């Protein structure tokens, strides 16, 4: 097996209008990279990428809709690159965002997370929810980040594999659990500013119901016992 420098892991749900373009761009810019797509039981035609990119991507499909965390755990368990980066299926931070994360990882960082310069598509409950979330995270988890939910994060192989092997969250709280675990394991976390690409925007599946689910997952997270940490 040819050793890969980079693995890009993409959880996908209902992204048939964006995922083909995303994969084409990733193949063009990272021709030696490993691209892993986890289709989280989409009801649209996302699964067609298996035939379109046969042999050029690793395709996984969940039997039922399990969530972002579950999908990422499957992808990271399989990933073989020295550097492991996950991004949203609509590639909201472009190729540039991935390159910024990769550059920081190559400089020796264990964990690198994107931090959005602006939130152009945040309206209503999301704009109200965000500041309260970060007060909550600082108070209960000791996490002092302003953008835990940015869908672009990278890991050195050893640290990334360790974090995902310990993670328990199936849903959107996975981003926070990874940072919480990194803190417990004393992994350094670096932030890089990234720009959202308006032309890549697709409707978010992070709705009010998902926020409630995330809140209850965070409550459970506080009481998890991580025996191997």
Long-range contacts (C-beta under 8 A, 24 or more apart in sequence): 1-80, 3-80, 3-82, 4-32, 4-33, 4-34, 4-80, 4-81, 4-82, 5-32, 5-33, 5-81, 5-82, 5-83, 6-30, 6-32, 6-33, 6-34, 6-81, 6-82, 6-83, 6-84, 6-85, 6-102, 7-33, 7-34, 7-35, 7-36, 7-79, 7-80, 7-81, 7-83, 7-84, 7-85, 8-33, 8-34, 8-35, 8-36, 8-85, 8-86, 8-87, 8-98, 9-36, 9-38, 9-72, 9-75, 9-76, 9-79, 9-84, 9-85, 9-86, 9-87, 10-35, 10-36, 10-37, 10-38, 10-75, 10-86, 10-87, 10-88, 10-89, 11-38, 11-40, 11-68, 11-71, 11-72, 11-75, 11-86, 11-88, 11-89, 12-37, 12-38, 12-39, 12-40, 12-42, 12-46, 12-71, 12-89, 13-39, 13-40, 13-41, 13-42, 13-46, 13-65, 13-89, 13-205, 14-42, 14-43, 14-44, 14-46, 14-205, 15-42, 15-44, 15-46, 15-89, 15-90, 15-202, 16-42, 16-44, 16-45, 16-46, 16-48, 17-202, 18-89, 18-90, 18-91, 18-200, 18-202, 19-46, 19-49, 19-89, 19-90, 20-49, 20-52, 21-91, 22-89, 22-90, 22-91, 23-49, 23-53, 23-56, 23-57, 25-91, 25-95, 26-91, 26-95, 26-98, 27-53, 27-56, 29-95, 29-98, 30-98, 33-81, 34-58, 34-79, 34-80, 34-81, 36-60, 36-75, 36-78, 36-79, 37-89, 38-62, 38-71, 38-72, 38-74, 38-75, 40-65, 40-66, 40-67, 40-68, 40-70, 40-71, 41-65, 41-66, 66-170, 67-170, 67-171, 67-172, 67-174, 68-170, 68-171, 68-172, 68-174, 69-167, 69-169, 69-170, 69-171, 69-172, 69-173, 69-174, 69-177, 70-170, 70-171, 72-164, 72-174, 73-164, 73-167, 76-160, 76-161, 76-164, 77-161, 77-164, 77-165, 79-157, 79-160, 79-161, 81-157, 82-156, 82-157, 83-154, 83-155, 83-156, 83-157, 84-154, 84-155, 84-156, 84-157, 84-160, 84-161, 85-152, 85-153, 85-154, 85-155, 86-151, 86-152, 86-153, 86-154, 87-151, 87-152, 88-151, 88-152, 89-202, 90-200, 90-201, 90-202, 91-197, 91-200, 92-151, 92-152, 92-196, 92-197, 92-200, 92-201, 93-150, 93-151, 93-152, 93-194, 93-195, 93-196, 93-197, 94-195, 94-197, 94-200, 96-194, 96-195, 97-152, 97-194, 97-195, 98-152, 100-192, 100-194, 101-152, 101-153, 101-154, 101-192, 102-154, 104-154, 104-190, 104-192, 105-154, 105-155, 105-156, 109-156, 109-188, 109-190, 110-155, 110-156, 110-159, 110-182, 110-187, 110-188, 110-189, 111-153, 111-154, 111-155, 111-156, 111-159, 111-160, 111-163, 111-178, 111-179, 111-182, 111-187, 111-188, 111-189, 111-190, 112-153, 112-154, 112-155, 112-189, 112-190, 112-191, 112-192, 113-145, 113-147, 113-148, 113-150, 113-152, 113-153, 113-154, 113-179, 113-189, 113-190, 113-191, 113-192, 114-147, 114-150, 114-151, 114-152, 114-153, 114-191, 114-192, 114-193, 114-194, 115-145, 115-146, 115-147, 115-150, 115-191, 115-192, 115-193, 115-194, 116-147, 116-150, 116-193, 116-194, 116-195, 116-196, 117-193, 117-194, 117-195, 117-196, 118-195, 118-196, 119-196, 120-196, 120-198, 121-196, 121-201, 121-204, 125-208, 125-211, 126-206, 129-211, 136-218, 137-176, 140-218, 140-222, 141-176, 141-180, 141-183, 141-221, 141-222, 142-183, 143-176, 143-179, 143-180, 143-183, 145-179, 145-191, 147-191, 148-175, 148-176, 148-179, 149-175, 149-206, 150-175, 150-194, 152-194, 153-178, 159-185, 159-187, 163-187, 165-228, 166-226, 166-228, 166-229, 168-221, 168-224, 169-217, 169-221, 170-217, 171-210, 171-213, 171-214, 171-217, 172-206, 172-210, 172-213, 172-214, 172-217, 173-214, 173-217, 173-218, 173-221, 176-218, 176-221, 177-221, 180-221, 181-226, 181-229, 184-226, 184-229, 185-229
